[in-house]
Amino acid sequence: MDDTLKILPLQKLHIAAGAKFGPFAGWSMPLSYAAGVMAEHLHTRQKAGLFDITHMQLIEVAGPQSSVFLNRCCPIDVTDLEIGASKYTLLLNDTAGIIDDLIITRRGDNQYLVVVNAGRANVDIAHMKAIAADHDCTFRPIERVFLALQGPMAAAVLSDIGIDTGSMVFTDSITTENGVIINRSGYTGEDGFELALPLDQAKKFAETLVADERVMWIGLAARDSLRLEAGLCLYGQDLTEEITPVSARLMWAIPKAVRDGNFVGAKALRTAINEGAATLRVGIKPEGKQPVRAGTPLLTRDGDAAGTVTSGGFGPSAGHPVAMGYVTKQYAAAGTELVAEVRGKHLPVTITTLPFVPHNYHRGN
């Protein structure tokens, strides 16, 4: 094992479960377990999958100007969030390129929790600390074991161990008496929860969950196929600092009321909105059974350049290959037929809407 890789606090549990490890974002991460990627993927869609996502960084923001600080960092008004509510948002650079996508949870009048992607944590922290220097607030990365329980049986599993989530809907957050922060959210398109646990509680908690026959450990490989079927972006592939929210079709995450604000990148974002994007993120459905992978060129039937695949693989729940990428605006309409150039061969693909499988988030009655 590469000694430079960070080790998960629950590594021994993963080894005991038959995990195969690989490097990801500076961590040694479980890629799959004994059951295999296909079984893990389908189990999550049908029952409940348990993911160790401790590689993601949690940051506490607090203080009198914490709201002003976060509103400067991101195109959001965090004061619109009720206490116990979360929101997906974006960290932008001066040219409105996406530094990262993240989740902000309001935990009190002047207290927030920010979750950033593992591979961007150092970049995000440096960027946000520079902004925090001008504001009266604290900005503190915290250590927790971070688990995600995803799937249609997730709520029932938690209920059976005494955690009542019945009143929670998608993006709600609670904190238990033992200090476990629970958000009803995830990265699979399914109902589920992300749980930030104090280190001394994590091992017993995870063991209790996987002792339930409805729960199975799930690795990064199935996490990737699940999120791709759900049309969710992976930073570094589908999102980069050169891609704007307009091009990524993520403007739904930026309320119209804040688009005239003074968040970092605001002027450039307004220009991008007014001018429109030259390329757009789309779903891509290959014909046949051969997946198309990230980096695959997309061409018109006449051989002209049309775009590039940014994520691709097989969708076990969809029953066919699934992909995502960016195409020139004129080719972005659903139903457009293109070809993917794979090792000199032209494979037919069709532009499609996202997601490939319906989202099953719990939004209440």
N, C-alpha and C positions, 0 to 999 in steps of 0.2 A: 504494500500500500504506500502511496505517496505521502511522505511524512509532512508535506506542506499543506495537505488537505485537512480541513477542520472535521472533527468527529462528532456525530450526533450524540447527545447525552443518553439516548435510548439505543445505542448501537448494539448492545448485547441482546436486546429483545429482537432486533432485526436479524441478527445472525442466527438466533434460535429459531426464527421463522423461515429460515432458508433463503435469506435475501442475497441477491447478486448485486454487488456494489459497483459504482462507477463515479468518476468525478463530475461535479456539476456546480458551477458558480463558486468554486473554491472549497467545496464540501465533498466528503465521501458519502454518496447518497444511495439508498436502495433503488435499483432500477426495476427489479421485479422480484417475485418470491416464488416459492415452490409450485404454486398453482399455474403460473405462467400469465403472460400479459393479457391474452384473450379472456381467460377466466376472470382475472381481476377486473377488467373493463366491464364485462357483463354483470359480474356480481355487484359492482357499484350501481349500475343502472337498475338492478332488480332488488337489491337488499341494502347493504350499507358497507362502504369501503372506508378504511382508516388510513390516512396519509400522514406521514411525519413531515411537516413543512417548517421545521425549526430553522432551516437555512434562511428563511425570510427574516428580515430585520424589523423589530418592533421599536418604536420611538415614542416616548412620552413628551408631550408639549404642554407646558403649564405656565401660568402667570398672567398678569393684568393685560398684556398685549398679545396673548397667544392667538386670539382670533384674528387680529390685524396681521400678525405674522403669517399665519396660514393662508389668509386671503391674498397676501402679497406673493406667496410661493406658488399658489395654484389658482386657476380660474373657478373659484368657488366662493360662496358666502357661508362660512361654517356657522355663523350665528342663526342661519335658517334651519340648522339641524336641531331637532329636539334632543335633549339629554337621553342617551341610549340609542341614538340613530347613527348609521354609518352612510358613507357615500363614496362611490368610485370617482376618482378625479385624476388629473394629470399634472405632472411637474414639467414645465416648459422652459426652454432657453429663450434668449433674446430674439431669435428668429422664429419662434413658435414651434420649434422642433421638440419632440417628446423626449425628455430626459428619462422619464419613468412613468408608469401608471401605478397608482397606489390607492389605498383605502384609508379614509379618515373617519374616526369614530369620536363623537362628542361624549365625554364621560362626566362633564360637570360644566359649571358656568365658564370657567377658564381652564379647562383640562381636556386634553385630546390624546387619542392614541392614533399613530400613523403606522401603517404597514407598508414597507417598501420591498421591492424584489431583491433577492439575494445577490444577483450579479451586478446590481446597480447601487447597492447599499453605500459603498464608499463614495461614489460619485454624488449620490443624493445627499448624504450627510454633509459633505464638503460644501455643496451648493446651498443647502438650507442653513447651515451654520453661518455662512457669510451673510445671509439675509437676517438671521436671528440676532446678529451683533448689533443691529440697529433697533431692536425691539426689547421691551421689558418682558422677557419670558425665558423659561428654561427649556432646553432641548437635549433630551437624555435618552440614548439607546438603552434598552433594558434586555435582560436575559430571561427568557421563558422557554419552556418546551411548547412548541406550537403544533397542534394536531388539527386535522380536518376530518370530520366524520360526514361522509356524503352518501346520499341515496335515499330512496323513498321510505326506508325503515329507520333512518337516523333519529328522528324525533322519538319514536317508540323505544329505541335502545336507550336513549338518555333518560326517558321517563322511567324506565324500569330500574335505573340505578339512582333514582331520586332527584333528577334534574328536570324540573317542569319548564318546558318550552312552549306550552300550548298557546300562550298569548302572543308569542313572538311571530313576526312576519319577516319576510325577506329584508335584510339590512338592519334589523333590530339587534341591539346589544344589551346584555345583562352581565352583572358580576355576582358570582355566588358568594355565600358567607365565607367560603374558604379562599376567596380571592381569585377564582378562575374567571377569566374574561371570555364570554361566549358571544360570538357574532353569528347570526343566521345568514350565512353567505358561503361562497365557495367558488371553485374553479372547474366545475364539471358540468354545469347546467342543471344539476339535480338540486332538490332540497338538501339542506345540510348545514353544518355548523363548523366554525373555526374556533378552536379553544386554546387560549394562552394560559398555560399552567405554571405555577411556581415549581421550581426544579425538584423540590422535595416531595411533591405530590404526583409527579408525572408518571413514574414507573408503575405504581400501583393502579393509577387511573387507566393507563393504556392496557395493562394486563386484564383489568376488569372488563374493558370493552371487547378485547379480542377473545375473551372467554365465552362471549355470547356467539352462538352459532350463526347469527345473522351478520356478524362483522368479520371482515377479512382485511389483512394488511394489503395495501396497494402501493406499487412503486411508481417511479417517475415515468416509465414507459406508458403505462395505462393512463396516468394523469395527463400525458400529452395527447393521447388519442381521444380521451374524454373531452378535454377542452377544445380540441380541434373540431370534433363533431358539434360542439356547442357554439362554434364560431367565436371563441375567445382568443385574444391575442397573446402571443408570447414575446416578451421584450427581447430584443436582439435579433429577432427574425421578422415578426410582423410590425414591430414598432422600433424606431431608432431616432436619434437626434436629428436626422435629416427629414423625417416624416412629420407632417403637421396633423392635428386632429381633423382638419378638413379632408385631407387625403385618406386618413385612416377611417373615415366615416365614424368618428367618435364625438361629433358635435352634440349628440344627445346627452353627453356627460357634462356639458358646459351650459348652464342655464342662460337663457337670453338676457335675463336681468343683470348678469355679471359681465357680459361681454364688453361692456364699455368701461370696465374697471381698470385699475392700474397694476394688475398682477404682472409678473415677469412674462414678457412675450406678448402683452396685450395688443400693442400697436401692430406687430407683425401678424398676429392672429386675425385682427380685423381686416388687414390687407388681404390675407389668404381667403377669408370669407367673401370679400367683395370680388376678388379676381377669380375665385374658384380654383379647384385643384386640377393639375394636368393629368395626374394618375389617381386612381381610386382603389381601395381595398375591396376585393370581391371573393365570393365563394367559387370554387372550381371543382366540377365533377368530371373526372376522367371516365371515358367509356372503357368497358371491360374490367379486368381485375388488377391491372398493374398500377400501383400507386405512382404518383409523381412527387418528387422530393424537393425540398428547399433549394433554390438556386436554378431550377429548371427554367429555361427560356420559354416564353409563350409567343407564338407566331400566328399571324392570320393564315387562312388557307392558301393565300398567295405567297406566303413566305416573308411577309413584312413583320418587323418587331412589334409586339403588342404588349409585352409585360414580362413579369417574372413571378414564379412561385416562391412564396416565403415560408410556408409550412405545408407538409403533405404526408399522407400515410393512408393506412386502411382504417375505415370506420366500422368496427365490429357491430355496433347497434344499427348504423345506417345500412350495412350490408354491401358496401361498395367503397372504393377509394374516395377519399375526401382531401381537399386541399384549399389553401387560401393564398392570395397573392395580390399584386398590384398590376393593373392594366391601364393603358392610356384611356382617358375618359370616353372616347368614342366607342370603345369595346366593352364598357362596363355594364351594359344593360343585361339583365337576366335573359338567358336564351341565346346569347351570342355564342357562335361556334368558333373555336380556335383550335390550335394544335400545340401540344407540348413536345419540345425537342429533347428526346431521351436517347443519349448515345447514338446520335445520328438518325434515329427513327422519329417519325411524326405520329404522335398518339392523339387522337381526337379528344377534346375536352369541351365542356359547355360551362359558360358563366352562369352561376346560380345565386340565389339569395341565401343568406345565412340566418339561422343556424341550419345544420344538416339534420339535427334531431331537435324536437321542441324542448324548450326550457321547462323545467318543472319546479320552479321556485315557489315557495309557499308565500302567497300574498294575502292570505286570509279568505274569508267567505265572501 
